């Protein structure tokens, strides 16, 4: 076989050589040890937590080492592409604070190693495809889908590995005249890699899983589809070489494909990047774990976290606890540090399945928001509201000073309150600070009947002085409590319940409900000073 003639027949318009591509995309000038990483989502319109999980690993490796982190859109499967999906990916990553140094951006590219969309790199792939044909390492295959189905049925019946290889690779030894005849007849073809029939094993050092041993590839796998667009296997190898990736971070579902990729790097004479196959995202179901499902689990989609208003910082902290077993210890030792200061390492990653625990995420979120200043909470909350709750956005913009003051309630002391866990929940929790959204959610204590309520609120308004400090204010509440026959000390009521109508706890809960609409609310005195005297008096009067 004249492989040069075959290569020119298949790729008559390809004149560039591999060295031309090497010169076009030179080695990056980076500090020693700098990592070059990327994420390569498909534009299907569904951006999932796994994308962010792997993005965080790539971002940390690159930016901790002074390297480069980029976004590549892997759009080789045209049938699955959804209009606007690239913008969805970019928007989601931006929301969660994932910053790319280069790559695909809305409407174009940013960087010198593009295009960063694989369908726009067809000419680059064809240079290396032609090169493989010239070396006798790839060939055109004219098998139809129906013929491949027949082969697969036979292999299943014989309990053989499915695929095109050995005796099933009917086109690997066609003469050049037969190839010409098929092409002239209008038959579609794909370009296949010429696999080697062997019992050899390969060893690959995975940065997460350690040494992996597996059979060497013996499949004649597809490099280019019939439309000239590469498969993931070919595109990723060419792109990660030319874009000078040092690490390939991807899910463990790609482990079975690793021998193909090792084969291609070897065939093309390129140094292989370090592979990092991450654990599958899992959730608890009953007493066991199962893989997160797109169909069953809304929390797999990144849009879930955006719509719920879980802050970007909370997601980062949560994923770092999932990624590195020592992050929680580090956070305890460094309570006020930026999470980006955490020395992330691949060595601390688990390979047994990454557990996504939403309760834990919400607890982390409470801590994260609790550490923010009131001004930062206001800014981040408003930003979310402007996209997801316009009505509340207008409300907190109408009362900015009151809102910031409200967000400061309970922040002092040794045990600051942690009432807010998401921006969506903040709209509910903070609603009592505004007459426009104030509602009474809880019922008054049974111990405080209508007569008691009217007596208490009348006396409360009569003695109320908005200028009172907390101590003076509480002394007045205790005086009224005693006058109404309620125990000023809760332990007295607990010891002798028959001697009192109730305790001061019931009285303060009654007052708390009147002012906030709920029994579980921050300090009444602090809340009153945020609401202002007019609102306080009006809300109390409504109960008279």
DASULRA-V624060 format. One record per pair of residues at least 24 apart in sequence whose C-alpha atoms are under 10 Angstrom apart, sorted by sequence separation. I is the first residue (numbers start at 1). J is the second residue. D is the distance in whole Angstrom. If there is no record, write none. Layout:
BEGIN
I;J;D / I;J;D
END
This chain:
BEGIN
35;59;10 / 37;61;7 / 38;62;9 / 194;218;8 / 195;219;5 / 196;220;8 / 233;257;8 / 237;261;7 / 241;265;9 / 248;272;10 / 249;273;10 / 252;276;9 / 253;277;8 / 254;278;10 / 316;340;9 / 320;344;8 / 323;347;10 / 324;348;5 / 325;349;7 / 406;430;8 / 456;480;7 / 459;483;10 / 480;504;10 / 481;505;10 / 515;539;6 / 35;60;10 / 36;61;8 / 37;62;6 / 169;194;9 / 193;218;10 / 194;219;8 / 195;220;5 / 233;258;9 / 236;261;9 / 237;262;9 / 246;271;10 / 247;272;9 / 248;273;6 / 249;274;9 / 250;275;8 / 251;276;8 / 252;277;5 / 253;278;9 / 313;338;10 / 314;339;10 / 323;348;7 / 324;349;5 / 325;350;8 / 375;400;10 / 378;403;7 / 379;404;10 / 455;480;9 / 456;481;8 / 481;506;10 / 514;539;6 / 515;540;7 / 35;61;6 / 36;62;6 / 37;63;10 / 143;169;9 / 169;195;10 / 193;219;8 / 194;220;5 / 195;221;8 / 234;260;9 / 238;264;9 / 246;272;8 / 247;273;5 / 248;274;6 / 249;275;6 / 250;276;6 / 251;277;5 / 252;278;5 / 253;279;9 / 313;339;8 / 323;349;5 / 324;350;8 / 375;401;10 / 377;403;10 / 378;404;6 / 478;504;7 / 481;507;7 / 513;539;10 / 514;540;6 / 34;61;8 / 35;62;5 / 36;63;9 / 143;170;8 / 192;219;9 / 193;220;5 / 194;221;8 / 233;260;7 / 234;261;8 / 237;264;7 / 238;265;9 / 245;272;9 / 246;273;5 / 247;274;5 / 248;275;5 / 249;276;5 / 250;277;5 / 251;278;5 / 252;279;6 / 253;280;8 / 322;349;8 / 323;350;7 / 377;404;8 / 403;430;9 / 406;433;7 / 456;483;9 / 477;504;8 / 480;507;9 / 481;508;9 / 513;540;10 / 514;541;9 / 34;62;7 / 35;63;8 / 71;99;9 / 141;169;8 / 142;170;9 / 143;171;7 / 164;192;9 / 166;194;10 / 192;220;6 / 193;221;6 / 194;222;9 / 233;261;6 / 237;265;7 / 242;270;10 / 245;273;6 / 246;274;6 / 247;275;6 / 248;276;6 / 249;277;6 / 250;278;6 / 251;279;6 / 252;280;7 / 321;349;10 / 322;350;8 / 323;351;10 / 375;403;9 / 376;404;9 / 378;406;10 / 455;483;10 / 456;484;8 / 514;542;9 / 33;62;10 / 34;63;8 / 35;64;9 / 36;65;9 / 69;98;10 / 70;99;9 / 71;100;7 / 141;170;8 / 142;171;7 / 165;194;8 / 166;195;8 / 191;220;9 / 192;221;5 / 193;222;6 / 232;261;10 / 241;270;7 / 244;273;9 / 245;274;9 / 246;275;9 / 247;276;7 / 248;277;8 / 249;278;7 / 250;279;9 / 251;280;7 / 320;349;10 / 374;403;9 / 375;404;6 / 378;407;8 / 455;484;8 / 478;507;9 / 511;540;8 / 514;543;7 / 34;64;8 / 35;65;6 / 36;66;9 / 37;67;8 / 38;68;8 / 39;69;8 / 40;70;9 / 41;71;8 / 42;72;9 / 43;73;7 / 69;99;8 / 70;100;5 / 71;101;8 / 72;102;9 / 73;103;9 / 141;171;5 / 142;172;10 / 164;194;10 / 165;195;7 / 166;196;8 / 191;221;8 / 192;222;4 / 193;223;6 / 234;264;8 / 238;268;9 / 241;271;8 / 251;281;9 / 374;404;6 / 375;405;9 / 377;407;8 / 403;433;8 / 477;507;8 / 478;508;10 / 34;65;5 / 35;66;7 / 36;67;5 / 37;68;6 / 38;69;5 / 39;70;7 / 40;71;6 / 41;72;7 / 42;73;6 / 43;74;7 / 44;75;9 / 69;100;5 / 70;101;6 / 71;102;7 / 72;103;6 / 73;104;7 / 86;117;10 / 140;171;7 / 141;172;7 / 164;195;9 / 165;196;9 / 166;197;7 / 190;221;10 / 191;222;6 / 192;223;5 / 193;224;9 / 233;264;9 / 234;265;10 / 237;268;9 / 241;272;8 / 322;353;9 / 323;354;8 / 373;404;9 / 374;405;8 / 376;407;10 / 377;408;10 / 396;427;10 / 402;433;8 / 403;434;9 / 477;508;8 / 33;65;7 / 34;66;5 / 35;67;5 / 36;68;5 / 37;69;5 / 38;70;5 / 39;71;5 / 40;72;5 / 41;73;6 / 42;74;5 / 43;75;6 / 68;100;8 / 69;101;6 / 70;102;5 / 71;103;5 / 72;104;6 / 73;105;10 / 139;171;8 / 140;172;7 / 141;173;10 / 165;197;8 / 190;222;7 / 191;223;5 / 192;224;7 / 238;270;9 / 240;272;9 / 241;273;8 / 322;354;6 / 323;355;10 / 335;367;10 / 336;368;10 / 374;406;8 / 375;407;8 / 402;434;9 / 452;484;7 / 32;65;9 / 33;66;8 / 34;67;4 / 35;68;7 / 36;69;6 / 37;70;7 / 38;71;6 / 39;72;6 / 40;73;5 / 41;74;6 / 42;75;5 / 43;76;10 / 44;77;9 / 68;101;6 / 69;102;7 / 70;103;5 / 71;104;6 / 72;105;10 / 139;172;6 / 140;173;10 / 141;174;9 / 190;223;8 / 191;224;5 / 192;225;9 / 237;270;9 / 240;273;8 / 321;354;10 / 322;355;7 / 335;368;10 / 374;407;5 / 375;408;9 / 452;485;10 / 31;65;8 / 32;66;9 / 33;67;8 / 34;68;8 / 35;69;8 / 36;70;8 / 37;71;9 / 38;72;7 / 39;73;8 / 40;74;6 / 41;75;8 / 42;76;8 / 43;77;9 / 44;78;10 / 67;101;9 / 68;102;8 / 69;103;9 / 70;104;8 / 71;105;8 / 138;172;8 / 139;173;8 / 140;174;9 / 190;224;6 / 191;225;7 / 322;356;8 / 373;407;9 / 374;408;6 / 389;423;10 / 393;427;9 / 396;430;10 / 399;433;10 / 474;508;10 / 477;511;10 / 30;65;10 / 31;66;7 / 32;67;9 / 39;74;9 / 40;75;9 / 42;77;8 / 43;78;9 / 44;79;9 / 45;80;9 / 137;172;10 / 139;174;9 / 189;224;9 / 190;225;5 / 191;226;8 / 237;272;9 / 319;354;9 / 322;357;10 / 336;371;7 / 373;408;8 / 374;409;9 / 388;423;10 / 389;424;8 / 392;427;7 / 396;431;10 / 399;434;9 / 30;66;8 / 31;67;8 / 42;78;10 / 44;80;6 / 45;81;7 / 46;82;9 / 63;99;10 / 189;225;8 / 190;226;5 / 237;273;9 / 319;355;10 / 335;371;9 / 336;372;10 / 388;424;9 / 392;428;10 / 395;431;10 / 30;67;7 / 43;80;8 / 44;81;5 / 45;82;6 / 52;89;10 / 56;93;10 / 63;100;10 / 72;109;10 / 142;179;9 / 188;225;9 / 189;226;5 / 190;227;8 / 191;228;9 / 319;356;9 / 370;407;10 / 374;411;9 / 396;433;10 / 29;67;10 / 30;68;9 / 42;80;8 / 43;81;5 / 44;82;5 / 45;83;8 / 47;85;9 / 51;89;9 / 55;93;9 / 60;98;10 / 63;101;9 / 71;109;10 / 141;179;9 / 188;226;6 / 189;227;9 / 190;228;8 / 318;356;9 / 370;408;10 / 373;411;9 / 384;422;10 / 385;423;8 / 389;427;9 / 396;434;9 / 448;486;10 / 28;67;10 / 42;81;8 / 43;82;6 / 44;83;8 / 45;84;7 / 46;85;8 / 47;86;10 / 59;98;7 / 62;101;10 / 71;110;10 / 140;179;8 / 187;226;10 / 188;227;9 / 189;228;9 / 190;229;10 / 191;230;9 / 217;256;10 / 221;260;8 / 318;357;9 / 321;360;10 / 372;411;10 / 384;423;7 / 385;424;8 / 392;431;9 / 395;434;8 / 447;486;9 / 28;68;9 / 42;82;10 / 43;83;8 / 44;84;9 / 45;85;4 / 52;92;9 / 56;96;10 / 58;98;10 / 59;99;8 / 70;110;9 / 139;179;10 / 142;182;8 / 190;230;10 / 207;247;9 / 217;257;9 / 219;259;10 / 220;260;9 / 318;358;9 / 321;361;10 / 370;410;10 / 371;411;9 / 383;423;9 / 384;424;8 / 43;84;8 / 44;85;6 / 45;86;8 / 47;88;8 / 48;89;9 / 52;93;7 / 56;97;10 / 59;100;8 / 70;111;9 / 76;117;9 / 77;118;10 / 78;119;9 / 141;182;10 / 142;183;9 / 193;234;10 / 207;248;10 / 208;249;10 / 214;255;10 / 215;256;10 / 217;258;9 / 218;259;9 / 219;260;8 / 223;264;10 / 281;322;10 / 370;411;8 / 381;422;9 / 382;423;9 / 395;436;8 / 43;85;5 / 44;86;8 / 45;87;9 / 46;88;8 / 47;89;6 / 51;93;9 / 56;98;7 / 59;101;10 / 72;114;9 / 73;115;10 / 74;116;8 / 75;117;7 / 76;118;6 / 77;119;9 / 206;248;10 / 207;249;10 / 214;256;9 / 216;258;9 / 217;259;5 / 218;260;8 / 318;360;8 / 319;361;9 / 381;423;6 / 385;427;9 / 395;437;9 / 42;85;8 / 43;86;6 / 45;88;7 / 46;89;8 / 47;90;10 / 55;98;7 / 56;99;10 / 70;113;10 / 72;115;9 / 73;116;6 / 74;117;6 / 75;118;6 / 76;119;6 / 140;183;10 / 144;187;9 / 209;252;10 / 212;255;9 / 216;259;6 / 217;260;6 / 318;361;6 / 321;364;10 / 377;420;10 / 380;423;8 / 381;424;9 / 41;85;10 / 42;86;8 / 43;87;9 / 44;88;9 / 45;89;8 / 48;92;10 / 52;96;8 / 55;99;10 / 72;116;5 / 73;117;5 / 74;118;5 / 75;119;6 / 76;120;10 / 143;187;9 / 144;188;8 / 214;258;9 / 215;259;7 / 216;260;8 / 217;261;9 / 279;323;9 / 317;361;9 / 318;362;9 / 392;436;10 / 41;86;9 / 43;88;8 / 44;89;9 / 47;92;8 / 55;100;10 / 71;116;7 / 72;117;6 / 73;118;6 / 74;119;8 / 75;120;9 / 142;187;7 / 143;188;9 / 144;189;9 / 214;259;7 / 217;262;8 / 218;263;9 / 278;323;9 / 316;361;10 / 318;363;9 / 371;416;9 / 378;423;10 / 381;426;8 / 392;437;9 / 43;89;8 / 47;93;9 / 52;98;8 / 70;116;9 / 71;117;9 / 72;118;8 / 73;119;9 / 76;122;10 / 141;187;10 / 142;188;6 / 143;189;7 / 144;190;10 / 213;259;10 / 216;262;9 / 217;263;7 / 315;361;7 / 318;364;7 / 370;416;8 / 377;423;9 / 381;427;9 / 42;89;9 / 141;188;8 / 142;189;5 / 143;190;9 / 216;263;8 / 217;264;10 / 314;361;7 / 315;362;9 / 317;364;7 / 318;365;8 / 370;417;7 / 371;418;9 / 41;89;8 / 140;188;9 / 141;189;5 / 142;190;7 / 172;220;9 / 314;362;8 / 317;365;8 / 370;418;5 / 140;189;6 / 141;190;5 / 142;191;9 / 314;363;9 / 315;364;9 / 316;365;10 / 369;418;8 / 370;419;8 / 452;501;10 / 139;189;10 / 140;190;6 / 141;191;6 / 169;219;9 / 314;364;6 / 315;365;8 / 367;417;10 / 368;418;9 / 369;419;9 / 370;420;8 / 474;524;10 / 139;190;8 / 140;191;5 / 141;192;7 / 169;220;7 / 310;361;9 / 313;364;10 / 314;365;5 / 317;368;8 / 366;417;9 / 367;418;7 / 369;420;7 / 370;421;9 / 456;507;8 / 460;511;9 / 473;524;10 / 474;525;8 / 139;191;6 / 140;192;6 / 141;193;10 / 166;218;8 / 168;220;10 / 310;362;8 / 313;365;8 / 314;366;8 / 366;418;6 / 367;419;10 / 368;420;10 / 369;421;7 / 449;501;10 / 473;525;8 / 138;191;7 / 139;192;5 / 140;193;9 / 165;218;7 / 166;219;8 / 312;365;9 / 314;367;8 / 315;368;10 / 365;418;9 / 366;419;7 / 367;420;9 / 368;421;8 / 369;422;8 / 447;500;10 / 448;501;8 / 457;510;10 / 470;523;10 / 138;192;5 / 139;193;7 / 140;194;10 / 164;218;9 / 165;219;5 / 166;220;8 / 204;258;9 / 311;365;7 / 314;368;6 / 366;420;6 / 367;421;8 / 369;423;10 / 447;501;6 / 448;502;8 / 453;507;9 / 456;510;9 / 457;511;8 / 470;524;9 / 471;525;10 / 137;192;9 / 138;193;4 / 139;194;7 / 163;218;10 / 164;219;6 / 165;220;5 / 204;259;9 / 310;365;7 / 313;368;7 / 314;369;8 / 363;418;9 / 365;420;8 / 366;421;4 / 447;502;6 / 448;503;10 / 452;507;9 / 456;511;9 / 470;525;6 / 137;193;6 / 138;194;5 / 163;219;7 / 164;220;6 / 165;221;8 / 203;259;9 / 300;356;9 / 310;366;10 / 312;368;10 / 313;369;9 / 365;421;5 / 366;422;8 / 446;502;9 / 447;503;9 / 469;525;8 / 470;526;8 / 136;193;9 / 137;194;5 / 138;195;9 / 162;219;9 / 163;220;8 / 164;221;7 / 202;259;8 / 299;356;9 / 311;368;9 / 363;420;10 / 364;421;8 / 365;422;7 / 445;502;10 / 453;510;8 / 457;514;9 / 468;525;9 / 469;526;10 / 133;191;9 / 136;194;8 / 137;195;8 / 161;219;10 / 163;221;8 / 164;222;9 / 201;259;9 / 204;262;8 / 299;357;10 / 311;369;8 / 362;420;9 / 363;421;7 / 448;506;7 / 453;511;9 / 133;192;9 / 137;196;10 / 203;262;10 / 299;358;8 / 310;369;10 / 362;421;6 / 447;506;7 / 448;507;7 / 466;525;9 / 132;192;10 / 133;193;9 / 202;262;9 / 361;421;9 / 362;422;8 / 445;505;10 / 446;506;9 / 447;507;9 / 39;100;10 / 130;191;10 / 132;193;8 / 133;194;9 / 202;263;10 / 445;506;6 / 448;509;10 / 453;514;10 / 38;100;9 / 129;191;8 / 132;194;9 / 291;353;8 / 444;506;9 / 445;507;8 / 448;510;7 / 466;528;8 / 467;529;9 / 37;100;10 / 38;101;10 / 129;192;10 / 290;353;9 / 291;354;9 / 292;355;9 / 444;507;10 / 445;508;10 / 447;510;10 / 466;529;7 / 38;102;10 / 39;103;10 / 129;193;9 / 289;353;9 / 291;355;9 / 292;356;8 / 445;509;7 / 446;510;10 / 38;103;9 / 195;260;9 / 289;354;10 / 290;355;9 / 291;356;10 / 444;509;8 / 445;510;6 / 208;274;10 / 209;275;9 / 210;276;9 / 289;355;8 / 311;377;10 / 443;509;10 / 444;510;6 / 466;532;8 / 467;533;9 / 193;260;9 / 196;263;10 / 207;274;7 / 208;275;8 / 209;276;8 / 442;509;10 / 443;510;9 / 444;511;9 / 466;533;6 / 195;263;9 / 204;272;10 / 206;274;7 / 207;275;6 / 208;276;5 / 209;277;7 / 278;346;10 / 312;380;10 / 442;510;10 / 444;512;10 / 445;513;9 / 465;533;9 / 466;534;10 / 205;274;8 / 206;275;5 / 207;276;5 / 208;277;6 / 209;278;8 / 311;380;8 / 444;513;7 / 464;533;9 / 193;263;10 / 204;274;9 / 205;275;8 / 206;276;6 / 207;277;8 / 208;278;7 / 209;279;10 / 276;346;8 / 279;349;9 / 280;350;10 / 282;352;10 / 283;353;9 / 311;381;9 / 443;513;8 / 444;514;9 / 466;536;9 / 193;264;9 / 204;275;8 / 205;276;9 / 206;277;7 / 207;278;10 / 208;279;9 / 278;349;8 / 279;350;7 / 280;351;8 / 281;352;10 / 282;353;6 / 283;354;8 / 284;355;7 / 309;380;10 / 310;381;10 / 442;513;7 / 443;514;10 / 466;537;10 / 206;278;10 / 278;350;8 / 279;351;5 / 280;352;8 / 281;353;6 / 282;354;6 / 283;355;5 / 284;356;8 / 309;381;8 / 441;513;8 / 442;514;10 / 464;536;10 / 278;351;7 / 279;352;6 / 280;353;5 / 281;354;5 / 282;355;5 / 283;356;5 / 284;357;8 / 311;384;9 / 440;513;7 / 444;517;10 / 464;537;9 / 193;267;10 / 277;351;9 / 278;352;9 / 279;353;5 / 280;354;6 / 281;355;6 / 282;356;6 / 283;357;7 / 310;384;9 / 439;513;10 / 440;514;8 / 442;516;10 / 443;517;9 / 444;518;9 / 445;519;9 / 42;117;10 / 278;353;9 / 279;354;6 / 280;355;9 / 281;356;7 / 282;357;9 / 283;358;9 / 309;384;7 / 439;514;10 / 440;515;9 / 441;516;9 / 442;517;6 / 443;518;8 / 444;519;8 / 461;536;9 / 40;116;9 / 278;354;9 / 279;355;9 / 308;384;10 / 309;385;9 / 439;515;10 / 440;516;7 / 441;517;5 / 442;518;5 / 443;519;8 / 461;537;7 / 40;117;9 / 307;384;9 / 438;515;9 / 439;516;8 / 440;517;4 / 441;518;6 / 442;519;6 / 460;537;10 / 461;538;10 / 40;118;10 / 306;384;8 / 438;516;7 / 439;517;6 / 440;518;6 / 441;519;9 / 442;520;9 / 141;220;10 / 309;388;8 / 438;517;7 / 439;518;9 / 440;519;10 / 461;540;8 / 307;387;9 / 308;388;9 / 457;537;10 / 460;540;9 / 461;541;8 / 139;220;9 / 141;222;9 / 306;387;10 / 307;388;7 / 138;220;9 / 140;222;10 / 306;388;9 / 307;389;10 / 433;515;9 / 434;516;10 / 458;540;8 / 137;220;10 / 138;221;10 / 139;222;10 / 140;223;10 / 432;515;8 / 433;516;7 / 457;540;6 / 458;541;8 / 138;222;9 / 139;223;10 / 140;224;9 / 142;226;9 / 432;516;5 / 456;540;10 / 457;541;8 / 28;113;10 / 138;223;8 / 141;226;10 / 431;516;9 / 432;517;7 / 457;542;10 / 458;543;9 / 26;112;10 / 140;226;10 / 430;516;9 / 431;517;10 / 432;518;9 / 454;540;10 / 457;543;7 / 458;544;7 / 25;112;8 / 26;113;9 / 429;516;10 / 453;540;10 / 454;541;9 / 457;544;7 / 24;112;9 / 25;113;6 / 456;544;9 / 24;113;8 / 25;114;9 / 429;518;10 / 432;521;10 / 454;543;7 / 455;544;8 / 453;543;7 / 454;544;5 / 430;521;10 / 453;544;8 / 429;521;9 / 450;543;9 / 451;544;10 / 129;223;8 / 433;527;8 / 450;544;9 / 129;224;8 / 432;527;10 / 433;528;10 / 435;531;10 / 126;223;10 / 433;530;8 / 434;531;8 / 125;223;9 / 126;224;9 / 433;531;6 / 125;224;9 / 252;351;9 / 432;531;9 / 433;532;10 / 435;535;8 / 129;230;9 / 252;353;10 / 434;535;9 / 438;539;10 / 122;224;10 / 126;228;8 / 419;521;9 / 433;535;9 / 21;124;7 / 125;228;9 / 126;229;9 / 419;522;9 / 20;124;10 / 21;125;10 / 125;229;8 / 126;230;9 / 435;539;9 / 123;228;9 / 125;230;7 / 129;234;9 / 417;522;8 / 18;124;9 / 21;127;8 / 122;228;7 / 123;229;10 / 128;234;10 / 417;523;10 / 16;123;9 / 17;124;10 / 18;125;10 / 20;127;9 / 21;128;9 / 122;229;6 / 314;421;9 / 16;124;9 / 18;126;10 / 19;127;10 / 121;229;9 / 122;230;8 / 314;422;9 / 14;123;8 / 17;126;10 / 18;127;6 / 119;228;10 / 120;229;9 / 121;230;10 / 125;234;8 / 129;238;10 / 13;123;10 / 14;124;9 / 16;126;9 / 17;127;6 / 18;128;6 / 119;229;7 / 125;235;7 / 128;238;8 / 311;421;9 / 15;126;10 / 16;127;6 / 17;128;8 / 18;129;10 / 118;229;9 / 119;230;8 / 124;235;10 / 310;421;7 / 311;422;7 / 14;126;7 / 15;127;8 / 16;128;9 / 18;130;10 / 118;230;9 / 125;237;10 / 309;421;9 / 310;422;5 / 311;423;7 / 410;522;7 / 13;126;10 / 14;127;6 / 17;130;9 / 18;131;7 / 122;235;9 / 125;238;7 / 308;421;10 / 309;422;5 / 310;423;6 / 409;522;7 / 410;523;7 / 13;127;10 / 14;128;10 / 16;130;10 / 17;131;8 / 118;232;9 / 121;235;9 / 124;238;8 / 125;239;9 / 308;422;7 / 309;423;5 / 310;424;8 / 409;523;8 / 11;126;7 / 14;129;10 / 15;130;10 / 16;131;10 / 124;239;9 / 307;422;10 / 308;423;7 / 309;424;5 / 310;425;9 / 409;524;10 / 10;126;10 / 11;127;9 / 14;130;8 / 119;235;10 / 306;422;10 / 307;423;9 / 308;424;6 / 309;425;8 / 406;522;10 / 409;525;10 / 410;526;8 / 118;235;7 / 305;422;9 / 306;423;9 / 307;424;8 / 308;425;8 / 309;426;9 / 409;526;6 / 410;527;9 / 11;129;9 / 12;130;9 / 118;236;9 / 121;239;9 / 124;242;10 / 306;424;10 / 408;526;9 / 409;527;7 / 10;129;10 / 11;130;6 / 10;130;8 / 406;526;9 / 409;529;10 / 9;130;10 / 118;239;8 / 405;526;9 / 406;527;7 / 409;530;8 / 7;129;9 / 8;130;8 / 11;133;10 / 405;527;9 / 406;528;10 / 408;530;10 / 7;130;5 / 10;133;9 / 116;239;9 / 406;529;9 / 407;530;10 / 6;130;9 / 7;131;8 / 405;529;9 / 406;530;6 / 7;132;9 / 8;133;9 / 114;239;9 / 405;530;6 / 406;531;8 / 4;130;9 / 7;133;5 / 8;134;9 / 113;239;9 / 404;530;9 / 405;531;9 / 3;130;10 / 4;131;9 / 6;133;7 / 7;134;6 / 116;243;9 / 137;264;10 / 402;529;10 / 403;530;8 / 3;131;10 / 5;133;10 / 6;134;7 / 7;135;9 / 114;242;10 / 402;530;6 / 403;531;10 / 3;132;9 / 4;133;8 / 5;134;8 / 7;136;9 / 10;139;9 / 113;242;8 / 114;243;8 / 401;530;9 / 402;531;7 / 3;133;6 / 4;134;5 / 6;136;9 / 10;140;8 / 113;243;6 / 137;267;8 / 402;532;9 / 3;134;5 / 4;135;8 / 7;138;9 / 112;243;9 / 113;244;9 / 137;268;10 / 2;134;8 / 3;135;7 / 4;136;9 / 7;139;9 / 132;264;10 / 135;267;10 / 2;135;10 / 3;136;6 / 6;139;8 / 7;140;10 / 2;136;9 / 3;137;9 / 6;140;9 / 1;136;9 / 3;138;9 / 132;267;8 / 3;139;9 / 132;268;8 / 131;268;9 / 208;345;10 / 209;346;10 / 210;347;9 / 207;345;10 / 208;346;6 / 209;347;9 / 207;346;7 / 208;347;6 / 128;268;8 / 207;347;7 / 208;348;8 / 209;349;9 / 208;349;7 / 209;350;9 / 207;349;10 / 208;350;8 / 209;351;7 / 208;351;7 / 77;225;10 / 76;225;9 / 78;229;9 / 76;228;10 / 77;229;9 / 76;229;6 / 77;230;9 / 75;229;10 / 76;230;7 / 77;231;8 / 75;230;10 / 76;231;7 / 77;232;9 / 75;231;10 / 76;232;7 / 74;231;10 / 75;232;9 / 74;232;8 / 76;235;8 / 74;235;8 / 74;236;8 / 72;236;10 / 9;176;9 / 72;239;9 / 72;240;10 / 6;175;9 / 10;179;9 / 6;176;6 / 9;179;9 / 10;180;9 / 5;176;8 / 6;177;10 / 9;180;8 / 72;243;10 / 1;173;9 / 1;174;9 / 2;175;9 / 3;176;9 / 6;179;8 / 10;183;9 / 70;243;9 / 1;175;7 / 2;176;8 / 6;180;9 / 9;183;10 / 1;176;7 / 70;245;9 / 68;244;10 / 69;245;9 / 68;245;9 / 68;246;10 / 10;189;10 / 67;246;10 / 10;191;9 / 62;246;9 / 62;247;9 / 61;247;9 / 58;247;8 / 58;248;8 / 58;249;7 / 57;249;8 / 58;250;10 / 57;250;10 / 54;248;10 / 55;249;8 / 54;249;6 / 55;250;9 / 40;236;9 / 53;249;10 / 54;250;7 / 53;250;10 / 54;251;8 / 53;251;10 / 51;250;9 / 50;250;9 / 51;251;9 / 50;251;8 / 38;240;9 / 37;240;9 / 36;240;9 / 38;243;10 / 37;243;9 / 96;302;9 / 36;243;9 / 37;244;9 / 38;245;7 / 95;302;10 / 36;244;7 / 37;245;6 / 38;246;9 / 40;248;10 / 35;244;9 / 36;245;5 / 37;246;6 / 38;247;8 / 39;248;8 / 40;249;9 / 93;302;9 / 96;305;10 / 35;245;8 / 36;246;5 / 37;247;6 / 38;248;7 / 39;249;7 / 40;250;9 / 92;302;7 / 96;306;9 / 35;246;6 / 36;247;7 / 37;248;7 / 38;249;8 / 39;250;8 / 92;303;8 / 95;306;8 / 34;246;9 / 35;247;7 / 36;248;9 / 37;249;8 / 38;250;10 / 33;246;10 / 89;302;10 / 92;305;10 / 27;241;10 / 92;306;8 / 96;310;10 / 97;311;10 / 98;312;9 / 27;242;8 / 28;243;9 / 88;303;10 / 96;311;8 / 97;312;6 / 25;241;9 / 26;242;8 / 27;243;8 / 28;244;7 / 95;311;9 / 96;312;4 / 97;313;8 / 25;242;6 / 26;243;9 / 27;244;7 / 28;245;10 / 95;312;7 / 96;313;8 / 24;242;9 / 25;243;7 / 26;244;8 / 58;276;10 / 94;312;9 / 96;314;9 / 97;315;10 / 98;316;10 / 22;241;9 / 23;242;10 / 25;244;8 / 57;276;10 / 93;312;10 / 96;315;8 / 97;316;9 / 22;242;7 / 96;316;8 / 21;242;8 / 22;243;10 / 57;278;9 / 54;276;10 / 54;277;10 / 54;278;8 / 53;278;9 / 54;279;10 / 53;279;10 / 50;278;9 / 53;281;9 / 50;279;10 / 50;280;8 / 50;281;7 / 49;281;8 / 37;273;10 / 36;273;10 / 50;292;10 / 49;292;10 / 48;294;9 / 46;294;9 / 51;300;10 / 18;268;10 / 48;298;10 / 49;299;8 / 50;300;8 / 51;301;10 / 52;302;8 / 48;299;9 / 49;300;5 / 50;301;9 / 51;302;9 / 48;300;5 / 49;301;6 / 50;302;9 / 47;300;9 / 48;301;4 / 49;302;6 / 46;300;10 / 47;301;6 / 48;302;5 / 49;303;9 / 46;301;7 / 47;302;6 / 48;303;8 / 49;304;10 / 46;302;8 / 47;303;8 / 48;304;9 / 49;305;9 / 46;303;9 / 56;316;8 / 53;315;10 / 57;319;10 / 52;315;9 / 53;316;9 / 56;319;8 / 57;320;9 / 52;316;9 / 56;320;8 / 54;319;10 / 49;315;10 / 53;319;7 / 57;323;8 / 52;319;9 / 53;320;9 / 56;323;9 / 53;322;9 / 54;323;10 / 49;319;10 / 53;323;8 / 64;340;9 / 63;340;9 / 64;341;9 / 64;342;10 / 64;343;8 / 60;340;8 / 64;344;8 / 60;341;10 / 64;345;10 / 60;342;9 / 61;343;10 / 60;343;9 / 61;344;8 / 60;344;7 / 61;345;8 / 60;345;9 / 61;346;9 / 57;344;8 / 57;345;9 / 57;346;8 / 95;384;10 / 53;354;10 / 49;356;10
END
